[in-house]
Amino acid sequence: MLTVQFLITTAYGAASFYLYTLIVYMMIKRWSEYNTTFFKLFIIEYCFNVVTFLNSFITLRAPQNTCKDCIFSFLFDRNSSPNEDNSPLQYFFTLHYAMAYIQYSMTFLVALNRLSMVLLVNSYEKFWRPALPVFICLVIAYPFLVTLPISSNNAYYIYVPGLLAYTTKSVTDVTEVLSNLKNFMIGITVLTTIANILALIRLKCLHSRISGAERNLFTVSFVSLIIQLLALADTLVLFLSSADTTSVGTQTAKVLMPFVSDLLTLNHPWTLMYFSTKVRVSMANDHFPSMRNRVKDANTPSSVY
């Protein structure tokens, strides 16, 4: 189980979530300064991403890094029968697919939030405060509805000699779920792209009315879009070349997939820290005293993000 890839992905994942958690804790502690829908979305994404990352150890990371003769292989052999009840593995496997829907949806919501900011400069928060709970309920409900065939059927681990590792399977045919997921990822990414492009055009028209801080938060959204486009491209390569598993494109996409997926999950704390002066100052004051000298001269009133 302790392969190089497993150790590397676990190390940068732990570091990212350490920073992620500190940022969320800082925001909650300073809620009077961060009580906006953008930062609410950031905190909600944090919760979803924690679930996604931890769940991946059960359905993806651990089995894919465990050989037949490895110390912990007995854990997977114990749940390798498709005819025996391996609960709660089917629920973890359901999360594996459902969280993909949720991650792409959350990126779209952030883009929509930034678009509404440039269209409704002085009133967009009034729209988002009542709408946000409704959006989040939809973001959660739809994925679990379309993945119901997985959660209602048994899941199991199977050893694949060609991979020298285990993989997670469901007794039900997941082809339809995968097809729906692919179409959803394409559709929601198109909408996210349109929202970002419209926001960028509007920002250029309202350059004097939009603060640099708000533009920085748009940049955070735009970076997420670029990463989502990369993840979608990698996924489509795997879908389209599934018949030719030995091609260079397929093999490259397989190698990149775990890292691209992690980038989609873990980029948020790093991009926010890089682009938001307010967050850097708050983090320096609350958690990283050594950073104070670098930011102490920054002009950071409470309205700056």
CYANA upper distance limits for C-alpha pairs under 8 A (distance plus 0.5 A):
  1 MET  CA      6 PHE  CA      7.74
  1 MET  CA     62 ALA  CA      6.95
  1 MET  CA     63 PRO  CA      8.47
  1 MET  CA     65 ASN  CA      5.37
  1 MET  CA     66 THR  CA      5.05
  1 MET  CA     67 CYS  CA      7.85
  1 MET  CA     70 CYS  CA      7.29
  1 MET  CA     71 ILE  CA      8.34
  1 MET  CA     72 PHE  CA      7.78
  2 LEU  CA      6 PHE  CA      6.56
  2 LEU  CA      7 LEU  CA      6.78
  2 LEU  CA     65 ASN  CA      7.70
  3 THR  CA      7 LEU  CA      6.73
  3 THR  CA     65 ASN  CA      6.83
  4 VAL  CA      8 ILE  CA      6.60
  5 GLN  CA      9 THR  CA      6.54
  6 PHE  CA     10 THR  CA      6.48
  6 PHE  CA     61 ARG  CA      7.37
  6 PHE  CA     62 ALA  CA      8.34
  6 PHE  CA     65 ASN  CA      7.15
  7 LEU  CA     11 ALA  CA      6.47
  8 ILE  CA     12 TYR  CA      6.81
  9 THR  CA     13 GLY  CA      6.33
  9 THR  CA    259 PHE  CA      8.21
 10 THR  CA     14 ALA  CA      6.48
 11 ALA  CA     15 ALA  CA      6.78
 12 TYR  CA     16 SER  CA      6.47
 13 GLY  CA     17 PHE  CA      6.64
 13 GLY  CA     53 PHE  CA      8.49
 13 GLY  CA    262 ASP  CA      8.23
 13 GLY  CA    266 LEU  CA      7.62
 14 ALA  CA     18 TYR  CA      6.54
 15 ALA  CA     19 LEU  CA      6.93
 16 SER  CA     20 TYR  CA      6.46
 16 SER  CA    266 LEU  CA      6.66
 16 SER  CA    269 PRO  CA      7.59
 16 SER  CA    270 TRP  CA      8.22
 17 PHE  CA     21 THR  CA      6.28
 17 PHE  CA     50 VAL  CA      8.24
 17 PHE  CA    266 LEU  CA      7.93
 18 TYR  CA     22 LEU  CA      6.79
 19 LEU  CA     23 ILE  CA      6.72
 19 LEU  CA    269 PRO  CA      6.99
 20 TYR  CA     24 VAL  CA      6.81
 20 TYR  CA     46 TYR  CA      7.74
 20 TYR  CA    268 HIS  CA      8.19
 20 TYR  CA    269 PRO  CA      5.58
 21 THR  CA     25 TYR  CA      6.52
 21 THR  CA     46 TYR  CA      8.49
 22 LEU  CA     26 MET  CA      6.53
 22 LEU  CA    283 MET  CA      8.42
 22 LEU  CA    287 HIS  CA      8.12
 23 ILE  CA     27 MET  CA      6.70
 23 ILE  CA    269 PRO  CA      7.71
 23 ILE  CA    279 VAL  CA      8.27
 23 ILE  CA    283 MET  CA      7.43
 24 VAL  CA     28 ILE  CA      6.75
 24 VAL  CA     43 ILE  CA      6.65
 24 VAL  CA     46 TYR  CA      8.33
 25 TYR  CA     29 LYS  CA      6.58
 26 MET  CA     30 ARG  CA      6.60
 26 MET  CA    282 SER  CA      7.75
 26 MET  CA    283 MET  CA      7.38
 26 MET  CA    286 ASP  CA      7.55
 27 MET  CA     31 TRP  CA      6.05
 27 MET  CA     33 GLU  CA      8.28
 27 MET  CA     34 TYR  CA      6.41
 27 MET  CA     39 PHE  CA      8.46
 28 ILE  CA     34 TYR  CA      8.26
 30 ARG  CA     34 TYR  CA      6.99
 31 TRP  CA     35 ASN  CA      5.94
 33 GLU  CA    302 SER  CA      6.99
 33 GLU  CA    303 SER  CA      8.30
 34 TYR  CA     39 PHE  CA      6.75
 35 ASN  CA     39 PHE  CA      7.40
 35 ASN  CA     40 LYS  CA      7.65
 36 THR  CA     40 LYS  CA      6.76
 36 THR  CA    125 GLU  CA      7.80
 37 THR  CA     41 LEU  CA      6.51
 37 THR  CA    113 ASN  CA      8.25
 37 THR  CA    125 GLU  CA      7.41
 37 THR  CA    128 TRP  CA      7.11
 37 THR  CA    129 ARG  CA      7.40
 37 THR  CA    132 LEU  CA      8.21
 38 PHE  CA     42 PHE  CA      6.83
 38 PHE  CA    110 VAL  CA      7.40
 38 PHE  CA    113 ASN  CA      7.40
 39 PHE  CA     43 ILE  CA      6.75
 40 LYS  CA     44 ILE  CA      6.68
 41 LEU  CA     45 GLU  CA      6.49
 41 LEU  CA    106 MET  CA      8.26
 41 LEU  CA    110 VAL  CA      7.43
 42 PHE  CA     46 TYR  CA      6.73
 42 PHE  CA    268 HIS  CA      8.39
 43 ILE  CA     47 CYS  CA      7.06
 44 ILE  CA     48 PHE  CA      6.97
 45 GLU  CA     49 ASN  CA      6.43
 45 GLU  CA    103 GLN  CA      8.24
 45 GLU  CA    106 MET  CA      7.38
 46 TYR  CA     50 VAL  CA      6.61
 47 CYS  CA     51 VAL  CA      7.01
 48 PHE  CA     52 THR  CA      6.69
 48 PHE  CA     99 MET  CA      7.93
 48 PHE  CA    102 ILE  CA      8.25
 48 PHE  CA    103 GLN  CA      8.11
 49 ASN  CA     53 PHE  CA      6.50
 49 ASN  CA    103 GLN  CA      8.26
 49 ASN  CA    265 THR  CA      6.25
 49 ASN  CA    266 LEU  CA      8.16
 50 VAL  CA     54 LEU  CA      6.61
 51 VAL  CA     55 ASN  CA      6.34
 52 THR  CA     56 SER  CA      6.66
 52 THR  CA     95 LEU  CA      8.06
 52 THR  CA     96 HIS  CA      7.74
 52 THR  CA     99 MET  CA      6.63
 52 THR  CA    265 THR  CA      8.25
 53 PHE  CA     57 PHE  CA      7.61
 53 PHE  CA    262 ASP  CA      8.47
 53 PHE  CA    265 THR  CA      7.97
 54 LEU  CA     58 ILE  CA      7.99
 55 ASN  CA     59 THR  CA      7.03
 55 ASN  CA     92 PHE  CA      6.91
 55 ASN  CA     95 LEU  CA      7.77
 55 ASN  CA     96 HIS  CA      7.46
 56 SER  CA     60 LEU  CA      5.52
 56 SER  CA     61 ARG  CA      6.34
 56 SER  CA     96 HIS  CA      7.38
 57 PHE  CA     61 ARG  CA      5.05
 57 PHE  CA     62 ALA  CA      5.64
 57 PHE  CA     63 PRO  CA      8.32
 58 ILE  CA     62 ALA  CA      6.59
 58 ILE  CA     63 PRO  CA      7.70
 58 ILE  CA     92 PHE  CA      7.72
 59 THR  CA     63 PRO  CA      7.30
 59 THR  CA     92 PHE  CA      7.31
 59 THR  CA     93 PHE  CA      6.64
 59 THR  CA     96 HIS  CA      7.45
 59 THR  CA    167 THR  CA      7.99
 59 THR  CA    168 THR  CA      6.43
 60 LEU  CA     64 GLN  CA      6.31
 60 LEU  CA    167 THR  CA      7.50
 60 LEU  CA    168 THR  CA      7.80
 61 ARG  CA     65 ASN  CA      6.69
 62 ALA  CA     66 THR  CA      6.75
 63 PRO  CA     76 PHE  CA      7.81
 63 PRO  CA    157 TYR  CA      8.37
 63 PRO  CA    165 ALA  CA      6.85
 63 PRO  CA    166 TYR  CA      5.18
 63 PRO  CA    167 THR  CA      6.22
 63 PRO  CA    168 THR  CA      8.07
 64 GLN  CA    165 ALA  CA      5.63
 64 GLN  CA    166 TYR  CA      5.87
 64 GLN  CA    167 THR  CA      6.60
 65 ASN  CA    165 ALA  CA      6.59
 65 ASN  CA    166 TYR  CA      8.13
 66 THR  CA     70 CYS  CA      6.53
 66 THR  CA     72 PHE  CA      7.73
 66 THR  CA     73 SER  CA      6.83
 66 THR  CA    164 LEU  CA      8.23
 66 THR  CA    165 ALA  CA      5.70
 66 THR  CA    166 TYR  CA      6.93
 67 CYS  CA     73 SER  CA      7.18
 67 CYS  CA    164 LEU  CA      5.92
 67 CYS  CA    165 ALA  CA      5.16
 67 CYS  CA    166 TYR  CA      7.54
 68 LYS  CA     73 SER  CA      6.35
 68 LYS  CA    159 TYR  CA      7.70
 68 LYS  CA    164 LEU  CA      7.59
 68 LYS  CA    165 ALA  CA      7.26
 68 LYS  CA    166 TYR  CA      8.45
 69 ASP  CA     73 SER  CA      7.04
 72 PHE  CA     76 PHE  CA      8.10
 73 SER  CA     77 ASP  CA      6.76
 74 PHE  CA     78 ARG  CA      6.38
 75 LEU  CA     79 ASN  CA      7.46
 76 PHE  CA     80 SER  CA      6.67
 76 PHE  CA    157 TYR  CA      6.38
 76 PHE  CA    158 ILE  CA      8.32
 76 PHE  CA    166 TYR  CA      8.03
 77 ASP  CA    157 TYR  CA      7.68
 77 ASP  CA    158 ILE  CA      8.36
 79 ASN  CA     86 ASN  CA      6.20
 79 ASN  CA    156 TYR  CA      6.14
 79 ASN  CA    157 TYR  CA      6.54
 80 SER  CA    156 TYR  CA      5.52
 80 SER  CA    157 TYR  CA      5.13
 80 SER  CA    158 ILE  CA      6.22
 81 SER  CA     86 ASN  CA      8.39
 81 SER  CA    156 TYR  CA      6.68
 81 SER  CA    157 TYR  CA      8.12
 82 PRO  CA    154 ASN  CA      7.17
 82 PRO  CA    155 ALA  CA      7.14
 82 PRO  CA    156 TYR  CA      6.22
 82 PRO  CA    170 SER  CA      8.30
 82 PRO  CA    171 VAL  CA      6.81
 83 ASN  CA    154 ASN  CA      8.19
 84 GLU  CA    154 ASN  CA      8.27
 85 ASP  CA    154 ASN  CA      6.80
 86 ASN  CA     90 GLN  CA      7.87
 86 ASN  CA    154 ASN  CA      7.10
 86 ASN  CA    155 ALA  CA      6.99
 86 ASN  CA    156 TYR  CA      7.03
 87 SER  CA     91 TYR  CA      7.99
 87 SER  CA    154 ASN  CA      7.94
 87 SER  CA    155 ALA  CA      8.33
 88 PRO  CA     92 PHE  CA      7.18
 89 LEU  CA     93 PHE  CA      6.64
 89 LEU  CA    154 ASN  CA      8.27
 89 LEU  CA    155 ALA  CA      6.38
 89 LEU  CA    156 TYR  CA      7.52
 90 GLN  CA     94 THR  CA      6.56
 90 GLN  CA    150 ILE  CA      7.00
 90 GLN  CA    151 SER  CA      5.81
 90 GLN  CA    152 SER  CA      8.07
 90 GLN  CA    153 ASN  CA      7.26
 90 GLN  CA    154 ASN  CA      6.20
 90 GLN  CA    155 ALA  CA      5.22
 90 GLN  CA    156 TYR  CA      8.22
 90 GLN  CA    170 SER  CA      7.82
 91 TYR  CA     95 LEU  CA      6.78
 91 TYR  CA    150 ILE  CA      8.27
 91 TYR  CA    151 SER  CA      5.81
 92 PHE  CA     96 HIS  CA      6.83
 93 PHE  CA     97 TYR  CA      7.44
 93 PHE  CA    150 ILE  CA      7.79
 93 PHE  CA    151 SER  CA      8.04
 93 PHE  CA    155 ALA  CA      7.75
 93 PHE  CA    168 THR  CA      8.00
 94 THR  CA     98 ALA  CA      6.54
 94 THR  CA    144 PHE  CA      8.13
 94 THR  CA    147 THR  CA      6.70
 94 THR  CA    148 LEU  CA      8.25
 94 THR  CA    150 ILE  CA      6.22
 94 THR  CA    151 SER  CA      5.99
 95 LEU  CA     99 MET  CA      6.13
 96 HIS  CA    100 ALA  CA      7.60
 97 TYR  CA    101 TYR  CA      7.53
 97 TYR  CA    143 PRO  CA      8.38
 97 TYR  CA    147 THR  CA      7.71
 97 TYR  CA    181 LEU  CA      8.49
 98 ALA  CA    102 ILE  CA      6.90
 98 ALA  CA    143 PRO  CA      5.34
 98 ALA  CA    144 PHE  CA      6.53
 98 ALA  CA    147 THR  CA      7.18
 99 MET  CA    103 GLN  CA      6.43
 99 MET  CA    143 PRO  CA      8.11
100 ALA  CA    104 TYR  CA      6.86
101 TYR  CA    105 SER  CA      6.62
101 TYR  CA    139 VAL  CA      8.33
101 TYR  CA    143 PRO  CA      6.38
101 TYR  CA    181 LEU  CA      7.52
101 TYR  CA    184 PHE  CA      7.97
101 TYR  CA    185 MET  CA      7.78
102 ILE  CA    106 MET  CA      6.56
102 ILE  CA    139 VAL  CA      6.37
102 ILE  CA    140 ILE  CA      7.11
102 ILE  CA    143 PRO  CA      7.51
103 GLN  CA    107 THR  CA      6.92
103 GLN  CA    265 THR  CA      8.27
104 TYR  CA    108 PHE  CA      6.96
104 TYR  CA    185 MET  CA      7.23
104 TYR  CA    188 ILE  CA      7.33
104 TYR  CA    189 THR  CA      7.76
104 TYR  CA    228 GLN  CA      7.91
105 SER  CA    109 LEU  CA      6.78
105 SER  CA    139 VAL  CA      6.87
105 SER  CA    188 ILE  CA      7.31
106 MET  CA    110 VAL  CA      6.76
106 MET  CA    139 VAL  CA      8.10
107 THR  CA    111 ALA  CA      6.82
107 THR  CA    192 THR  CA      7.69
107 THR  CA    221 SER  CA      7.90
107 THR  CA    224 SER  CA      7.21
107 THR  CA    225 LEU  CA      7.58
108 PHE  CA    112 LEU  CA      6.55
108 PHE  CA    188 ILE  CA      7.29
108 PHE  CA    189 THR  CA      7.86
108 PHE  CA    191 LEU  CA      7.61
108 PHE  CA    192 THR  CA      5.31
108 PHE  CA    195 ALA  CA      8.47
109 LEU  CA    113 ASN  CA      6.52
110 VAL  CA    114 ARG  CA      6.83
110 VAL  CA    221 SER  CA      6.80
111 ALA  CA    115 LEU  CA      6.67
111 ALA  CA    192 THR  CA      6.56
111 ALA  CA    195 ALA  CA      6.41
111 ALA  CA    196 ASN  CA      6.42
111 ALA  CA    218 PHE  CA      8.28
111 ALA  CA    221 SER  CA      6.29
111 ALA  CA    222 PHE  CA      8.13
112 LEU  CA    116 SER  CA      6.60
112 LEU  CA    192 THR  CA      7.99
112 LEU  CA    195 ALA  CA      6.53
112 LEU  CA    196 ASN  CA      8.40
113 ASN  CA    117 MET  CA      6.71
113 ASN  CA    128 TRP  CA      8.33
114 ARG  CA    118 VAL  CA      7.14
114 ARG  CA    196 ASN  CA      8.34
114 ARG  CA    199 ALA  CA      7.32
114 ARG  CA    217 LEU  CA      8.24
114 ARG  CA    218 PHE  CA      6.40
114 ARG  CA    221 SER  CA      8.03
115 LEU  CA    119 LEU  CA      6.78
115 LEU  CA    195 ALA  CA      6.55
115 LEU  CA    196 ASN  CA      7.36
115 LEU  CA    198 LEU  CA      7.47
115 LEU  CA    199 ALA  CA      5.23
116 SER  CA    120 LEU  CA      6.06
116 SER  CA    121 VAL  CA      8.04
116 SER  CA    124 TYR  CA      6.35
117 MET  CA    121 VAL  CA      5.65
117 MET  CA    122 ASN  CA      8.41
117 MET  CA    124 TYR  CA      6.12
118 VAL  CA    199 ALA  CA      6.86
118 VAL  CA    202 ARG  CA      6.80
118 VAL  CA    203 LEU  CA      6.93
118 VAL  CA    206 LEU  CA      8.26
118 VAL  CA    210 ILE  CA      7.93
119 LEU  CA    124 TYR  CA      8.43
119 LEU  CA    199 ALA  CA      8.42
119 LEU  CA    202 ARG  CA      7.81
120 LEU  CA    124 TYR  CA      5.53
121 VAL  CA    210 ILE  CA      8.26
123 SER  CA    127 PHE  CA      7.53
124 TYR  CA    128 TRP  CA      6.84
125 GLU  CA    129 ARG  CA      6.54
126 LYS  CA    130 PRO  CA      8.02
127 PHE  CA    131 ALA  CA      6.83
128 TRP  CA    132 LEU  CA      5.96
129 ARG  CA    133 PRO  CA      8.41
130 PRO  CA    134 VAL  CA      8.08
131 ALA  CA    135 PHE  CA      6.76
132 LEU  CA    136 ILE  CA      6.68
133 PRO  CA    137 CYS  CA      6.69
134 VAL  CA    138 LEU  CA      6.87
135 PHE  CA    139 VAL  CA      6.63
136 ILE  CA    140 ILE  CA      6.71
137 CYS  CA    141 ALA  CA      6.43
138 LEU  CA    142 TYR  CA      6.48
139 VAL  CA    143 PRO  CA      7.67
140 ILE  CA    144 PHE  CA      7.40
141 ALA  CA    145 LEU  CA      6.73
142 TYR  CA    146 VAL  CA      6.89
143 PRO  CA    147 THR  CA      6.64
144 PHE  CA    148 LEU  CA      6.48
146 VAL  CA    177 VAL  CA      7.35
147 THR  CA    151 SER  CA      7.19
147 THR  CA    177 VAL  CA      6.97
148 LEU  CA    152 SER  CA      6.53
149 PRO  CA    153 ASN  CA      6.89
149 PRO  CA    172 THR  CA      7.49
149 PRO  CA    174 VAL  CA      8.40
150 ILE  CA    154 ASN  CA      8.07
150 ILE  CA    155 ALA  CA      8.30
150 ILE  CA    170 SER  CA      7.12
150 ILE  CA    172 THR  CA      7.21
150 ILE  CA    174 VAL  CA      7.80
153 ASN  CA    170 SER  CA      7.44
153 ASN  CA    171 VAL  CA      6.95
153 ASN  CA    172 THR  CA      6.89
154 ASN  CA    170 SER  CA      6.48
154 ASN  CA    171 VAL  CA      6.30
154 ASN  CA    172 THR  CA      8.27
155 ALA  CA    168 THR  CA      7.62
155 ALA  CA    169 LYS  CA      6.08
155 ALA  CA    170 SER  CA      4.68
155 ALA  CA    171 VAL  CA      6.58
156 TYR  CA    168 THR  CA      6.34
156 TYR  CA    169 LYS  CA      5.91
156 TYR  CA    170 SER  CA      6.78
156 TYR  CA    171 VAL  CA      8.36
157 TYR  CA    166 TYR  CA      6.80
157 TYR  CA    167 THR  CA      6.08
157 TYR  CA    168 THR  CA      5.10
157 TYR  CA    169 LYS  CA      6.54
158 ILE  CA    166 TYR  CA      5.95
158 ILE  CA    167 THR  CA      6.04
158 ILE  CA    168 THR  CA      6.92
158 ILE  CA    169 LYS  CA      7.53
159 TYR  CA    164 LEU  CA      7.96
159 TYR  CA    165 ALA  CA      6.33
159 TYR  CA    166 TYR  CA      4.75
159 TYR  CA    167 THR  CA      6.92
160 VAL  CA    164 LEU  CA      6.52
160 VAL  CA    165 ALA  CA      6.28
160 VAL  CA    166 TYR  CA      6.31
160 VAL  CA    167 THR  CA      7.60
161 PRO  CA    165 ALA  CA      7.35
170 SER  CA    174 VAL  CA      7.92
174 VAL  CA    178 LEU  CA      6.61
175 THR  CA    179 SER  CA      6.61
176 GLU  CA    180 ASN  CA      6.59
177 VAL  CA    181 LEU  CA      6.57
178 LEU  CA    182 LYS  CA      6.60
179 SER  CA    183 ASN  CA      6.80
180 ASN  CA    184 PHE  CA      6.53
181 LEU  CA    185 MET  CA      6.53
182 LYS  CA    186 ILE  CA      6.80
182 LYS  CA    236 LEU  CA      8.18
183 ASN  CA    187 GLY  CA      6.59
184 PHE  CA    188 ILE  CA      6.43
185 MET  CA    189 THR  CA      6.42
185 MET  CA    232 LEU  CA      7.46
186 ILE  CA    190 VAL  CA      6.70
186 ILE  CA    232 LEU  CA      7.80
187 GLY  CA    191 LEU  CA      6.91
188 ILE  CA    192 THR  CA      6.58
189 THR  CA    193 THR  CA      6.53
189 THR  CA    225 LEU  CA      8.30
189 THR  CA    228 GLN  CA      7.81
189 THR  CA    229 LEU  CA      7.61
190 VAL  CA    194 ILE  CA      6.71
191 LEU  CA    195 ALA  CA      6.63
192 THR  CA    196 ASN  CA      6.73
192 THR  CA    225 LEU  CA      7.48
193 THR  CA    197 ILE  CA      6.64
193 THR  CA    225 LEU  CA      7.36
194 ILE  CA    198 LEU  CA      6.56
195 ALA  CA    199 ALA  CA      6.59
196 ASN  CA    200 LEU  CA      6.57
196 ASN  CA    221 SER  CA      8.27
196 ASN  CA    222 PHE  CA      7.00
196 ASN  CA    225 LEU  CA      8.49
197 ILE  CA    201 ILE  CA      6.75
198 LEU  CA    202 ARG  CA      6.62
199 ALA  CA    203 LEU  CA      6.48
200 LEU  CA    204 LYS  CA      6.98
201 ILE  CA    205 CYS  CA      7.09
202 ARG  CA    206 LEU  CA      6.68
203 LEU  CA    207 HIS  CA      6.11
203 LEU  CA    210 ILE  CA      7.66
203 LEU  CA    215 ARG  CA      8.27
206 LEU  CA    210 ILE  CA      6.79
210 ILE  CA    214 GLU  CA      6.95
210 ILE  CA    215 ARG  CA      7.48
211 SER  CA    215 ARG  CA      6.95
212 GLY  CA    216 ASN  CA      6.67
213 ALA  CA    217 LEU  CA      7.04
213 ALA  CA    276 SER  CA      7.62
213 ALA  CA    277 THR  CA      8.41
213 ALA  CA    304 VAL  CA      5.84
213 ALA  CA    305 TYR  CA      5.23
214 GLU  CA    218 PHE  CA      6.87
214 GLU  CA    304 VAL  CA      8.48
214 GLU  CA    305 TYR  CA      7.17
215 ARG  CA    219 THR  CA      6.83
216 ASN  CA    220 VAL  CA      7.04
216 ASN  CA    275 PHE  CA      6.21
216 ASN  CA    276 SER  CA      6.81
216 ASN  CA    305 TYR  CA      8.06
217 LEU  CA    221 SER  CA      7.05
217 LEU  CA    272 LEU  CA      8.22
217 LEU  CA    275 PHE  CA      7.77
217 LEU  CA    276 SER  CA      7.53
217 LEU  CA    305 TYR  CA      7.76
218 PHE  CA    222 PHE  CA      6.68
219 THR  CA    223 VAL  CA      6.62
219 THR  CA    275 PHE  CA      7.93
220 VAL  CA    224 SER  CA      6.96
220 VAL  CA    268 HIS  CA      8.39
220 VAL  CA    271 THR  CA      6.49
220 VAL  CA    272 LEU  CA      6.78
220 VAL  CA    275 PHE  CA      7.42
221 SER  CA    225 LEU  CA      6.93
222 PHE  CA    226 ILE  CA      6.94
223 VAL  CA    227 ILE  CA      6.88
223 VAL  CA    271 THR  CA      8.14
224 SER  CA    228 GLN  CA      6.56
224 SER  CA    264 LEU  CA      7.80
224 SER  CA    267 ASN  CA      8.13
224 SER  CA    268 HIS  CA      8.28
225 LEU  CA    229 LEU  CA      6.61
226 ILE  CA    230 LEU  CA      6.82
227 ILE  CA    231 ALA  CA      6.70
227 ILE  CA    260 VAL  CA      8.21
227 ILE  CA    263 LEU  CA      7.60
227 ILE  CA    264 LEU  CA      6.58
228 GLN  CA    232 LEU  CA      6.52
228 GLN  CA    264 LEU  CA      6.97
229 LEU  CA    233 ALA  CA      6.58
230 LEU  CA    234 ASP  CA      6.74
230 LEU  CA    260 VAL  CA      7.79
231 ALA  CA    235 THR  CA      6.67
231 ALA  CA    257 MET  CA      8.04
231 ALA  CA    260 VAL  CA      6.19
231 ALA  CA    261 SER  CA      7.02
231 ALA  CA    264 LEU  CA      7.82
232 LEU  CA    236 LEU  CA      6.58
233 ALA  CA    237 VAL  CA      6.74
234 ASP  CA    238 LEU  CA      7.08
234 ASP  CA    253 ALA  CA      6.00
234 ASP  CA    256 LEU  CA      8.03
234 ASP  CA    257 MET  CA      7.10
234 ASP  CA    260 VAL  CA      8.46
235 THR  CA    239 PHE  CA      6.81
235 THR  CA    253 ALA  CA      8.04
235 THR  CA    257 MET  CA      8.01
236 LEU  CA    240 LEU  CA      6.40
237 VAL  CA    241 SER  CA      6.40
237 VAL  CA    249 GLY  CA      7.58
237 VAL  CA    250 THR  CA      7.03
237 VAL  CA    253 ALA  CA      7.11
238 LEU  CA    242 SER  CA      6.27
238 LEU  CA    250 THR  CA      6.29
238 LEU  CA    253 ALA  CA      6.89
238 LEU  CA    254 LYS  CA      7.80
241 SER  CA    245 THR  CA      7.14
241 SER  CA    247 SER  CA      8.38
241 SER  CA    249 GLY  CA      8.31
241 SER  CA    250 THR  CA      6.62
242 SER  CA    250 THR  CA      8.05
244 ASP  CA    250 THR  CA      7.89
245 THR  CA    250 THR  CA      6.33
245 THR  CA    251 GLN  CA      7.55
246 THR  CA    250 THR  CA      7.16
246 THR  CA    251 GLN  CA      7.02
247 SER  CA    251 GLN  CA      6.75
248 VAL  CA    252 THR  CA      6.48
249 GLY  CA    253 ALA  CA      6.56
250 THR  CA    254 LYS  CA      6.66
251 GLN  CA    255 VAL  CA      6.79
252 THR  CA    256 LEU  CA      6.68
253 ALA  CA    257 MET  CA      6.31
254 LYS  CA    258 PRO  CA      8.25
255 VAL  CA    259 PHE  CA      8.44
256 LEU  CA    260 VAL  CA      6.44
257 MET  CA    261 SER  CA      6.42
258 PRO  CA    262 ASP  CA      6.60
259 PHE  CA    263 LEU  CA      6.59
260 VAL  CA    264 LEU  CA      6.81
261 SER  CA    265 THR  CA      6.93
262 ASP  CA    266 LEU  CA      6.24
263 LEU  CA    267 ASN  CA      5.90
266 LEU  CA    270 TRP  CA      8.33
267 ASN  CA    271 THR  CA      6.55
268 HIS  CA    272 LEU  CA      6.53
269 PRO  CA    273 MET  CA      6.53
270 TRP  CA    274 TYR  CA      6.60
271 THR  CA    275 PHE  CA      6.59
272 LEU  CA    276 SER  CA      6.02
272 LEU  CA    279 VAL  CA      7.78
273 MET  CA    277 THR  CA      7.97
273 MET  CA    279 VAL  CA      6.56
273 MET  CA    280 ARG  CA      6.13
274 TYR  CA    280 ARG  CA      8.15
276 SER  CA    280 ARG  CA      6.93
276 SER  CA    305 TYR  CA      6.05
277 THR  CA    281 VAL  CA      6.66
277 THR  CA    298 ALA  CA      8.47
277 THR  CA    300 THR  CA      7.73
277 THR  CA    304 VAL  CA      8.00
277 THR  CA    305 TYR  CA      6.78
278 LYS  CA    282 SER  CA      6.61
278 LYS  CA    300 THR  CA      6.73
278 LYS  CA    302 SER  CA      8.41
278 LYS  CA    304 VAL  CA      6.39
278 LYS  CA    305 TYR  CA      5.30
279 VAL  CA    283 MET  CA      6.48
279 VAL  CA    305 TYR  CA      7.34
280 ARG  CA    284 ALA  CA      6.52
280 ARG  CA    295 VAL  CA      8.19
281 VAL  CA    285 ASN  CA      6.70
281 VAL  CA    292 ARG  CA      7.82
281 VAL  CA    295 VAL  CA      6.65
281 VAL  CA    296 LYS  CA      8.23
281 VAL  CA    300 THR  CA      8.29
282 SER  CA    286 ASP  CA      6.58
283 MET  CA    287 HIS  CA      5.87
283 MET  CA    288 PHE  CA      6.69
284 ALA  CA    288 PHE  CA      4.89
284 ALA  CA    289 PRO  CA      5.86
284 ALA  CA    290 SER  CA      7.74
284 ALA  CA    291 MET  CA      5.74
284 ALA  CA    292 ARG  CA      5.88
284 ALA  CA    295 VAL  CA      8.34
285 ASN  CA    289 PRO  CA      6.54
285 ASN  CA    292 ARG  CA      7.12
288 PHE  CA    292 ARG  CA      7.88
291 MET  CA    295 VAL  CA      7.18
292 ARG  CA    296 LYS  CA      5.96
293 ASN  CA    297 ASP  CA      8.34
300 THR  CA    304 VAL  CA      6.33
